[in-house]
Amino acid sequence: MDMLSVKSCVKWLKAGTRGMAIQEFGIPSGFEADLESIKQVVEIKRVESKDRKLVLYFNQITCTPLCLTLDIIRT
């Protein structure tokens, strides 16, 4: 297996919106996150990669589901 695709959906469960939110992805050993696969998600404010984790910072989370697909490639 040379590539994995991880789909994640988030939404705020109460009425209205919520401010900044963080989502973490654990990256399996021997793989790297393909950051190009999530570039089109405009709600992402910042991306950090550290210690086999990918951390995504969102401007806000709303009641509408926000789904993204992250590709992870074998290195």
PDB file of N, CA, C and O in Angstrom, chain B, residues numbered from 101:
ATOM      1  N   MET B 101       0.840  -1.161   0.000  1.00  0.00           N
ATOM      2  CA  MET B 101       0.000   0.000   0.000  1.00  0.00           C
ATOM      3  C   MET B 101       0.903   1.247   0.000  1.00  0.00           C
ATOM      4  O   MET B 101       1.698   1.442   0.919  1.00  0.00           O
ATOM      5  N   ASP B 102       0.772   2.084  -1.034  1.00  0.00           N
ATOM      6  CA  ASP B 102       1.621   3.265  -1.154  1.00  0.00           C
ATOM      7  C   ASP B 102       0.937   4.548  -0.725  1.00  0.00           C
ATOM      8  O   ASP B 102       1.603   5.565  -0.529  1.00  0.00           O
ATOM      9  N   MET B 103      -0.406   4.521  -0.573  1.00  0.00           N
ATOM     10  CA  MET B 103      -1.112   5.733  -0.201  1.00  0.00           C
ATOM     11  C   MET B 103      -2.369   5.408   0.599  1.00  0.00           C
ATOM     12  O   MET B 103      -3.062   4.427   0.328  1.00  0.00           O
ATOM     13  N   LEU B 104      -2.644   6.245   1.580  1.00  0.00           N
ATOM     14  CA  LEU B 104      -3.871   6.158   2.358  1.00  0.00           C
ATOM     15  C   LEU B 104      -4.632   7.465   2.185  1.00  0.00           C
ATOM     16  O   LEU B 104      -4.016   8.524   2.061  1.00  0.00           O
ATOM     17  N   SER B 105      -5.947   7.409   2.174  1.00  0.00           N
ATOM     18  CA  SER B 105      -6.770   8.616   2.170  1.00  0.00           C
ATOM     19  C   SER B 105      -7.640   8.576   3.416  1.00  0.00           C
ATOM     20  O   SER B 105      -8.370   7.614   3.656  1.00  0.00           O
ATOM     21  N   VAL B 106      -7.546   9.639   4.200  1.00  0.00           N
ATOM     22  CA  VAL B 106      -8.306   9.733   5.438  1.00  0.00           C
ATOM     23  C   VAL B 106      -9.328  10.851   5.269  1.00  0.00           C
ATOM     24  O   VAL B 106      -8.967  11.997   5.001  1.00  0.00           O
ATOM     25  N   LYS B 107     -10.611  10.509   5.429  1.00  0.00           N
ATOM     26  CA  LYS B 107     -11.672  11.512   5.325  1.00  0.00           C
ATOM     27  C   LYS B 107     -12.155  11.843   6.730  1.00  0.00           C
ATOM     28  O   LYS B 107     -12.428  10.954   7.537  1.00  0.00           O
ATOM     29  N   SER B 108     -12.255  13.137   7.005  1.00  0.00           N
ATOM     30  CA  SER B 108     -12.698  13.604   8.310  1.00  0.00           C
ATOM     31  C   SER B 108     -13.753  14.688   8.126  1.00  0.00           C
ATOM     32  O   SER B 108     -13.603  15.579   7.291  1.00  0.00           O
ATOM     33  N   CYS B 109     -14.816  14.603   8.911  1.00  0.00           N
ATOM     34  CA  CYS B 109     -15.869  15.614   8.886  1.00  0.00           C
ATOM     35  C   CYS B 109     -16.060  16.138  10.306  1.00  0.00           C
ATOM     36  O   CYS B 109     -16.091  15.365  11.264  1.00  0.00           O
ATOM     37  N   VAL B 110     -16.186  17.461  10.432  1.00  0.00           N
ATOM     38  CA  VAL B 110     -16.425  18.093  11.731  1.00  0.00           C
ATOM     39  C   VAL B 110     -17.575  19.079  11.590  1.00  0.00           C
ATOM     40  O   VAL B 110     -17.806  19.644  10.522  1.00  0.00           O
ATOM     41  N   LYS B 111     -18.291  19.271  12.697  1.00  0.00           N
ATOM     42  CA  LYS B 111     -19.320  20.309  12.731  1.00  0.00           C
ATOM     43  C   LYS B 111     -19.579  20.683  14.184  1.00  0.00           C
ATOM     44  O   LYS B 111     -19.347  19.889  15.096  1.00  0.00           O
ATOM     45  N   TRP B 112     -20.064  21.900  14.381  1.00  0.00           N
ATOM     46  CA  TRP B 112     -20.421  22.378  15.706  1.00  0.00           C
ATOM     47  C   TRP B 112     -21.827  21.906  16.001  1.00  0.00           C
ATOM     48  O   TRP B 112     -22.718  22.104  15.174  1.00  0.00           O
ATOM     49  N   LEU B 113     -22.060  21.293  17.140  1.00  0.00           N
ATOM     50  CA  LEU B 113     -23.342  20.667  17.438  1.00  0.00           C
ATOM     51  C   LEU B 113     -24.396  21.621  17.992  1.00  0.00           C
ATOM     52  O   LEU B 113     -25.578  21.279  18.024  1.00  0.00           O
ATOM     53  N   LYS B 114     -23.993  22.798  18.421  1.00  0.00           N
ATOM     54  CA  LYS B 114     -24.951  23.768  18.945  1.00  0.00           C
ATOM     55  C   LYS B 114     -25.263  24.807  17.875  1.00  0.00           C
ATOM     56  O   LYS B 114     -24.588  24.862  16.847  1.00  0.00           O
ATOM     57  N   ALA B 115     -26.268  25.620  18.110  1.00  0.00           N
ATOM     58  CA  ALA B 115     -26.624  26.672  17.157  1.00  0.00           C
ATOM     59  C   ALA B 115     -25.512  27.718  17.082  1.00  0.00           C
ATOM     60  O   ALA B 115     -24.812  27.965  18.064  1.00  0.00           O
ATOM     61  N   GLY B 116     -25.358  28.329  15.904  1.00  0.00           N
ATOM     62  CA  GLY B 116     -24.349  29.359  15.714  1.00  0.00           C
ATOM     63  C   GLY B 116     -23.017  28.795  15.276  1.00  0.00           C
ATOM     64  O   GLY B 116     -22.943  27.691  14.736  1.00  0.00           O
ATOM     65  N   THR B 117     -21.967  29.559  15.512  1.00  0.00           N
ATOM     66  CA  THR B 117     -20.622  29.144  15.120  1.00  0.00           C
ATOM     67  C   THR B 117     -19.727  29.100  16.345  1.00  0.00           C
ATOM     68  O   THR B 117     -20.066  29.622  17.407  1.00  0.00           O
ATOM     69  N   ARG B 118     -18.608  28.482  16.178  1.00  0.00           N
ATOM     70  CA  ARG B 118     -17.601  28.394  17.224  1.00  0.00           C
ATOM     71  C   ARG B 118     -16.320  28.974  16.664  1.00  0.00           C
ATOM     72  O   ARG B 118     -16.035  28.820  15.477  1.00  0.00           O
ATOM     73  N   GLY B 119     -15.552  29.631  17.498  1.00  0.00           N
ATOM     74  CA  GLY B 119     -14.292  30.233  17.075  1.00  0.00           C
ATOM     75  C   GLY B 119     -13.261  29.197  16.660  1.00  0.00           C
ATOM     76  O   GLY B 119     -13.611  28.082  16.270  1.00  0.00           O
ATOM     77  N   MET B 120     -12.005  29.563  16.744  1.00  0.00           N
ATOM     78  CA  MET B 120     -10.920  28.711  16.280  1.00  0.00           C
ATOM     79  C   MET B 120     -10.996  27.309  16.872  1.00  0.00           C
ATOM     80  O   MET B 120     -11.315  27.129  18.047  1.00  0.00           O
ATOM     81  N   ALA B 121     -10.698  26.322  16.035  1.00  0.00           N
ATOM     82  CA  ALA B 121     -10.703  24.920  16.455  1.00  0.00           C
ATOM     83  C   ALA B 121      -9.460  24.236  15.904  1.00  0.00           C
ATOM     84  O   ALA B 121      -8.888  24.674  14.905  1.00  0.00           O
ATOM     85  N   ILE B 122      -9.050  23.167  16.556  1.00  0.00           N
ATOM     86  CA  ILE B 122      -7.853  22.416  16.172  1.00  0.00           C
ATOM     87  C   ILE B 122      -8.244  20.966  15.935  1.00  0.00           C
ATOM     88  O   ILE B 122      -9.049  20.394  16.671  1.00  0.00           O
ATOM     89  N   GLN B 123      -7.653  20.375  14.884  1.00  0.00           N
ATOM     90  CA  GLN B 123      -7.846  18.957  14.609  1.00  0.00           C
ATOM     91  C   GLN B 123      -6.478  18.334  14.392  1.00  0.00           C
ATOM     92  O   GLN B 123      -5.646  18.894  13.678  1.00  0.00           O
ATOM     93  N   GLU B 124      -6.238  17.176  15.004  1.00  0.00           N
ATOM     94  CA  GLU B 124      -4.966  16.475  14.867  1.00  0.00           C
ATOM     95  C   GLU B 124      -5.158  15.163  14.128  1.00  0.00           C
ATOM     96  O   GLU B 124      -6.137  14.447  14.338  1.00  0.00           O
ATOM     97  N   PHE B 125      -4.200  14.861  13.255  1.00  0.00           N
ATOM     98  CA  PHE B 125      -4.143  13.575  12.561  1.00  0.00           C
ATOM     99  C   PHE B 125      -2.848  12.898  12.962  1.00  0.00           C
ATOM    100  O   PHE B 125      -1.782  13.511  12.896  1.00  0.00           O
ATOM    101  N   GLY B 126      -2.925  11.635  13.379  1.00  0.00           N
ATOM    102  CA  GLY B 126      -1.727  10.846  13.616  1.00  0.00           C
ATOM    103  C   GLY B 126      -1.262  10.244  12.294  1.00  0.00           C
ATOM    104  O   GLY B 126      -2.060   9.649  11.570  1.00  0.00           O
ATOM    105  N   ILE B 127       0.012  10.392  11.977  1.00  0.00           N
ATOM    106  CA  ILE B 127       0.572   9.881  10.725  1.00  0.00           C
ATOM    107  C   ILE B 127       1.316   8.578  11.029  1.00  0.00           C
ATOM    108  O   ILE B 127       2.229   8.574  11.855  1.00  0.00           O
ATOM    109  N   PRO B 128       0.942   7.477  10.379  1.00  0.00           N
ATOM    110  CA  PRO B 128       1.627   6.201  10.635  1.00  0.00           C
ATOM    111  C   PRO B 128       3.109   6.265  10.265  1.00  0.00           C
ATOM    112  O   PRO B 128       3.510   7.029   9.386  1.00  0.00           O
ATOM    113  N   SER B 129       3.897   5.469  10.934  1.00  0.00           N
ATOM    114  CA  SER B 129       5.319   5.379  10.647  1.00  0.00           C
ATOM    115  C   SER B 129       5.526   4.960   9.191  1.00  0.00           C
ATOM    116  O   SER B 129       4.846   4.063   8.694  1.00  0.00           O
ATOM    117  N   GLY B 130       6.465   5.612   8.514  1.00  0.00           N
ATOM    118  CA  GLY B 130       6.758   5.293   7.123  1.00  0.00           C
ATOM    119  C   GLY B 130       5.903   6.051   6.127  1.00  0.00           C
ATOM    120  O   GLY B 130       6.003   5.811   4.924  1.00  0.00           O
ATOM    121  N   PHE B 131       5.062   6.965   6.601  1.00  0.00           N
ATOM    122  CA  PHE B 131       4.192   7.757   5.738  1.00  0.00           C
ATOM    123  C   PHE B 131       4.387   9.245   6.006  1.00  0.00           C
ATOM    124  O   PHE B 131       4.856   9.638   7.075  1.00  0.00           O
ATOM    125  N   GLU B 132       4.026  10.063   5.030  1.00  0.00           N
ATOM    126  CA  GLU B 132       4.035  11.518   5.158  1.00  0.00           C
ATOM    127  C   GLU B 132       2.719  12.063   4.647  1.00  0.00           C
ATOM    128  O   GLU B 132       2.139  11.527   3.703  1.00  0.00           O
ATOM    129  N   ALA B 133       2.246  13.133   5.275  1.00  0.00           N
ATOM    130  CA  ALA B 133       1.006  13.770   4.822  1.00  0.00           C
ATOM    131  C   ALA B 133       1.274  14.560   3.540  1.00  0.00           C
ATOM    132  O   ALA B 133       2.280  15.263   3.435  1.00  0.00           O
ATOM    133  N   ASP B 134       0.374  14.439   2.574  1.00  0.00           N
ATOM    134  CA  ASP B 134       0.437  15.229   1.345  1.00  0.00           C
ATOM    135  C   ASP B 134      -0.371  16.500   1.578  1.00  0.00           C
ATOM    136  O   ASP B 134      -1.596  16.491   1.456  1.00  0.00           O
ATOM    137  N   LEU B 135       0.309  17.590   1.913  1.00  0.00           N
ATOM    138  CA  LEU B 135      -0.375  18.836   2.253  1.00  0.00           C
ATOM    139  C   LEU B 135      -1.113  19.445   1.069  1.00  0.00           C
ATOM    140  O   LEU B 135      -2.031  20.242   1.258  1.00  0.00           O
ATOM    141  N   GLU B 136      -0.724  19.081  -0.142  1.00  0.00           N
ATOM    142  CA  GLU B 136      -1.430  19.573  -1.329  1.00  0.00           C
ATOM    143  C   GLU B 136      -2.875  19.075  -1.355  1.00  0.00           C
ATOM    144  O   GLU B 136      -3.744  19.730  -1.931  1.00  0.00           O
ATOM    145  N   SER B 137      -3.136  17.935  -0.744  1.00  0.00           N
ATOM    146  CA  SER B 137      -4.484  17.356  -0.779  1.00  0.00           C
ATOM    147  C   SER B 137      -5.488  18.155   0.044  1.00  0.00           C
ATOM    148  O   SER B 137      -6.695  17.979  -0.127  1.00  0.00           O
ATOM    149  N   ILE B 138      -5.013  19.039   0.944  1.00  0.00           N
ATOM    150  CA  ILE B 138      -5.940  19.841   1.747  1.00  0.00           C
ATOM    151  C   ILE B 138      -5.796  21.344   1.502  1.00  0.00           C
ATOM    152  O   ILE B 138      -6.417  22.143   2.202  1.00  0.00           O
ATOM    153  N   LYS B 139      -4.988  21.737   0.522  1.00  0.00           N
ATOM    154  CA  LYS B 139      -4.774  23.159   0.227  1.00  0.00           C
ATOM    155  C   LYS B 139      -6.063  23.891  -0.122  1.00  0.00           C
ATOM    156  O   LYS B 139      -6.195  25.076   0.183  1.00  0.00           O
ATOM    157  N   GLN B 140      -7.014  23.214  -0.753  1.00  0.00           N
ATOM    158  CA  GLN B 140      -8.239  23.862  -1.211  1.00  0.00           C
ATOM    159  C   GLN B 140      -9.233  24.127  -0.083  1.00  0.00           C
ATOM    160  O   GLN B 140     -10.249  24.780  -0.320  1.00  0.00           O
ATOM    161  N   VAL B 141      -8.983  23.654   1.112  1.00  0.00           N
ATOM    162  CA  VAL B 141      -9.900  23.863   2.241  1.00  0.00           C
ATOM    163  C   VAL B 141      -9.627  25.261   2.818  1.00  0.00           C
ATOM    164  O   VAL B 141      -8.678  25.457   3.576  1.00  0.00           O
ATOM    165  N   VAL B 142     -10.464  26.211   2.450  1.00  0.00           N
ATOM    166  CA  VAL B 142     -10.215  27.616   2.809  1.00  0.00           C
ATOM    167  C   VAL B 142     -10.405  27.882   4.299  1.00  0.00           C
ATOM    168  O   VAL B 142      -9.886  28.875   4.810  1.00  0.00           O
ATOM    169  N   GLU B 143     -11.124  27.037   4.998  1.00  0.00           N
ATOM    170  CA  GLU B 143     -11.353  27.239   6.426  1.00  0.00           C
ATOM    171  C   GLU B 143     -10.105  26.966   7.270  1.00  0.00           C
ATOM    172  O   GLU B 143     -10.048  27.355   8.436  1.00  0.00           O
ATOM    173  N   ILE B 144      -9.114  26.304   6.689  1.00  0.00           N
ATOM    174  CA  ILE B 144      -7.881  26.015   7.433  1.00  0.00           C
ATOM    175  C   ILE B 144      -7.036  27.286   7.487  1.00  0.00           C
ATOM    176  O   ILE B 144      -6.671  27.854   6.457  1.00  0.00           O
ATOM    177  N   LYS B 145      -6.735  27.716   8.708  1.00  0.00           N
ATOM    178  CA  LYS B 145      -5.945  28.937   8.894  1.00  0.00           C
ATOM    179  C   LYS B 145      -4.447  28.633   8.910  1.00  0.00           C
ATOM    180  O   LYS B 145      -3.646  29.406   8.384  1.00  0.00           O
ATOM    181  N   ARG B 146      -4.076  27.508   9.514  1.00  0.00           N
ATOM    182  CA  ARG B 146      -2.660  27.176   9.671  1.00  0.00           C
ATOM    183  C   ARG B 146      -2.493  25.663   9.748  1.00  0.00           C
ATOM    184  O   ARG B 146      -3.393  24.956  10.201  1.00  0.00           O
ATOM    185  N   VAL B 147      -1.341  25.169   9.306  1.00  0.00           N
ATOM    186  CA  VAL B 147      -1.027  23.738   9.358  1.00  0.00           C
ATOM    187  C   VAL B 147       0.351  23.580  10.000  1.00  0.00           C
ATOM    188  O   VAL B 147       1.303  24.264   9.625  1.00  0.00           O
ATOM    189  N   GLU B 148       0.444  22.675  10.963  1.00  0.00           N
ATOM    190  CA  GLU B 148       1.729  22.352  11.593  1.00  0.00           C
ATOM    191  C   GLU B 148       1.949  20.852  11.510  1.00  0.00           C
ATOM    192  O   GLU B 148       1.003  20.069  11.594  1.00  0.00           O
ATOM    193  N   SER B 149       3.186  20.464  11.347  1.00  0.00           N
ATOM    194  CA  SER B 149       3.544  19.056  11.326  1.00  0.00           C
ATOM    195  C   SER B 149       4.636  18.839  12.361  1.00  0.00           C
ATOM    196  O   SER B 149       5.713  19.431  12.282  1.00  0.00           O
ATOM    197  N   LYS B 150       4.338  17.964  13.354  1.00  0.00           N
ATOM    198  CA  LYS B 150       5.335  17.698  14.389  1.00  0.00           C
ATOM    199  C   LYS B 150       5.103  16.333  15.020  1.00  0.00           C
ATOM    200  O   LYS B 150       3.962  15.928  15.240  1.00  0.00           O
ATOM    201  N   ASP B 151       6.168  15.644  15.302  1.00  0.00           N
ATOM    202  CA  ASP B 151       6.113  14.363  16.021  1.00  0.00           C
ATOM    203  C   ASP B 151       5.070  13.397  15.476  1.00  0.00           C
ATOM    204  O   ASP B 151       4.232  12.904  16.231  1.00  0.00           O
ATOM    205  N   ARG B 152       5.110  13.122  14.180  1.00  0.00           N
ATOM    206  CA  ARG B 152       4.203  12.174  13.530  1.00  0.00           C
ATOM    207  C   ARG B 152       2.744  12.611  13.627  1.00  0.00           C
ATOM    208  O   ARG B 152       1.833  11.789  13.518  1.00  0.00           O
ATOM    209  N   LYS B 153       2.528  13.914  13.833  1.00  0.00           N
ATOM    210  CA  LYS B 153       1.178  14.463  13.895  1.00  0.00           C
ATOM    211  C   LYS B 153       1.059  15.619  12.918  1.00  0.00           C
ATOM    212  O   LYS B 153       2.015  16.359  12.690  1.00  0.00           O
ATOM    213  N   LEU B 154      -0.120  15.761  12.351  1.00  0.00           N
ATOM    214  CA  LEU B 154      -0.450  16.906  11.526  1.00  0.00           C
ATOM    215  C   LEU B 154      -1.540  17.654  12.274  1.00  0.00           C
ATOM    216  O   LEU B 154      -2.585  17.084  12.589  1.00  0.00           O
ATOM    217  N   VAL B 155      -1.301  18.933  12.559  1.00  0.00           N
ATOM    218  CA  VAL B 155      -2.236  19.746  13.322  1.00  0.00           C
ATOM    219  C   VAL B 155      -2.828  20.801  12.391  1.00  0.00           C
ATOM    220  O   VAL B 155      -2.099  21.584  11.782  1.00  0.00           O
ATOM    221  N   LEU B 156      -4.171  20.812  12.288  1.00  0.00           N
ATOM    222  CA  LEU B 156      -4.870  21.775  11.448  1.00  0.00           C
ATOM    223  C   LEU B 156      -5.605  22.768  12.339  1.00  0.00           C
ATOM    224  O   LEU B 156      -6.305  22.377  13.273  1.00  0.00           O
ATOM    225  N   TYR B 157      -5.440  24.050  12.046  1.00  0.00           N
ATOM    226  CA  TYR B 157      -6.129  25.118  12.769  1.00  0.00           C
ATOM    227  C   TYR B 157      -7.208  25.686  11.856  1.00  0.00           C
ATOM    228  O   TYR B 157      -6.919  26.102  10.734  1.00  0.00           O
ATOM    229  N   PHE B 158      -8.448  25.705  12.330  1.00  0.00           N
ATOM    230  CA  PHE B 158      -9.570  26.229  11.557  1.00  0.00           C
ATOM    231  C   PHE B 158      -9.984  27.588  12.098  1.00  0.00           C
ATOM    232  O   PHE B 158      -9.951  27.816  13.307  1.00  0.00           O
ATOM    233  N   ASN B 159     -10.377  28.501  11.197  1.00  0.00           N
ATOM    234  CA  ASN B 159     -10.875  29.809  11.614  1.00  0.00           C
ATOM    235  C   ASN B 159     -12.119  29.667  12.477  1.00  0.00           C
ATOM    236  O   ASN B 159     -12.233  30.303  13.525  1.00  0.00           O
ATOM    237  N   GLN B 160     -13.037  28.839  12.038  1.00  0.00           N
ATOM    238  CA  GLN B 160     -14.255  28.591  12.794  1.00  0.00           C
ATOM    239  C   GLN B 160     -14.883  27.276  12.359  1.00  0.00           C
ATOM    240  O   GLN B 160     -14.617  26.768  11.270  1.00  0.00           O
ATOM    241  N   ILE B 161     -15.716  26.742  13.230  1.00  0.00           N
ATOM    242  CA  ILE B 161     -16.493  25.546  12.931  1.00  0.00           C
ATOM    243  C   ILE B 161     -17.961  25.950  13.019  1.00  0.00           C
ATOM    244  O   ILE B 161     -18.369  26.597  13.984  1.00  0.00           O
ATOM    245  N   THR B 162     -18.753  25.576  12.027  1.00  0.00           N
ATOM    246  CA  THR B 162     -20.171  25.934  12.002  1.00  0.00           C
ATOM    247  C   THR B 162     -21.028  24.672  12.132  1.00  0.00           C
ATOM    248  O   THR B 162     -20.511  23.567  12.295  1.00  0.00           O
ATOM    249  N   CYS B 163     -22.341  24.859  12.056  1.00  0.00           N
ATOM    250  CA  CYS B 163     -23.276  23.728  12.113  1.00  0.00           C
ATOM    251  C   CYS B 163     -23.272  22.911  10.828  1.00  0.00           C
ATOM    252  O   CYS B 163     -23.755  21.779  10.808  1.00  0.00           O
ATOM    253  N   THR B 164     -22.728  23.483   9.752  1.00  0.00           N
ATOM    254  CA  THR B 164     -22.611  22.774   8.477  1.00  0.00           C
ATOM    255  C   THR B 164     -21.365  21.886   8.519  1.00  0.00           C
ATOM    256  O   THR B 164     -20.281  22.378   8.831  1.00  0.00           O
ATOM    257  N   PRO B 165     -21.490  20.601   8.214  1.00  0.00           N
ATOM    258  CA  PRO B 165     -20.314  19.724   8.239  1.00  0.00           C
ATOM    259  C   PRO B 165     -19.204  20.213   7.300  1.00  0.00           C
ATOM    260  O   PRO B 165     -19.457  20.596   6.158  1.00  0.00           O
ATOM    261  N   LEU B 166     -17.986  20.190   7.808  1.00  0.00           N
ATOM    262  CA  LEU B 166     -16.801  20.533   7.028  1.00  0.00           C
ATOM    263  C   LEU B 166     -16.007  19.243   6.857  1.00  0.00           C
ATOM    264  O   LEU B 166     -15.453  18.716   7.822  1.00  0.00           O
ATOM    265  N   CYS B 167     -15.953  18.737   5.631  1.00  0.00           N
ATOM    266  CA  CYS B 167     -15.266  17.475   5.361  1.00  0.00           C
ATOM    267  C   CYS B 167     -14.000  17.732   4.565  1.00  0.00           C
ATOM    268  O   CYS B 167     -13.975  18.591   3.684  1.00  0.00           O
ATOM    269  N   LEU B 168     -12.954  16.989   4.877  1.00  0.00           N
ATOM    270  CA  LEU B 168     -11.719  17.071   4.111  1.00  0.00           C
ATOM    271  C   LEU B 168     -11.142  15.681   3.965  1.00  0.00           C
ATOM    272  O   LEU B 168     -11.379  14.800   4.791  1.00  0.00           O
ATOM    273  N   THR B 169     -10.383  15.499   2.902  1.00  0.00           N
ATOM    274  CA  THR B 169      -9.703  14.225   2.663  1.00  0.00           C
ATOM    275  C   THR B 169      -8.210  14.486   2.632  1.00  0.00           C
ATOM    276  O   THR B 169      -7.723  15.262   1.810  1.00  0.00           O
ATOM    277  N   LEU B 170      -7.491  13.840   3.528  1.00  0.00           N
ATOM    278  CA  LEU B 170      -6.045  13.979   3.632  1.00  0.00           C
ATOM    279  C   LEU B 170      -5.394  12.738   3.039  1.00  0.00           C
ATOM    280  O   LEU B 170      -5.673  11.618   3.466  1.00  0.00           O
ATOM    281  N   ASP B 171      -4.529  12.940   2.056  1.00  0.00           N
ATOM    282  CA  ASP B 171      -3.774  11.824   1.480  1.00  0.00           C
ATOM    283  C   ASP B 171      -2.480  11.657   2.261  1.00  0.00           C
ATOM    284  O   ASP B 171      -1.806  12.636   2.578  1.00  0.00           O
ATOM    285  N   ILE B 172      -2.139  10.409   2.568  1.00  0.00           N
ATOM    286  CA  ILE B 172      -0.920  10.077   3.282  1.00  0.00           C
ATOM    287  C   ILE B 172      -0.136   9.112   2.390  1.00  0.00           C
ATOM    288  O   ILE B 172      -0.640   8.059   1.997  1.00  0.00           O
ATOM    289  N   ILE B 173       1.102   9.489   2.080  1.00  0.00           N
ATOM    290  CA  ILE B 173       1.919   8.761   1.101  1.00  0.00           C
ATOM    291  C   ILE B 173       3.077   8.039   1.777  1.00  0.00           C
ATOM    292  O   ILE B 173       3.738   8.584   2.661  1.00  0.00           O
ATOM    293  N   ARG B 174       3.307   6.803   1.344  1.00  0.00           N
ATOM    294  CA  ARG B 174       4.450   6.031   1.882  1.00  0.00           C
ATOM    295  C   ARG B 174       5.759   6.679   1.421  1.00  0.00           C
ATOM    296  O   ARG B 174       5.911   7.067   0.263  1.00  0.00           O
ATOM    297  N   THR B 175       6.696   6.781   2.367  1.00  0.00           N
ATOM    298  CA  THR B 175       7.998   7.386   2.052  1.00  0.00           C
ATOM    299  C   THR B 175       9.075   6.337   2.027  1.00  0.00           C
ATOM    300  O   THR B 175      10.239   6.653   1.780  1.00  0.00           O
TER     301      THR B 175
END
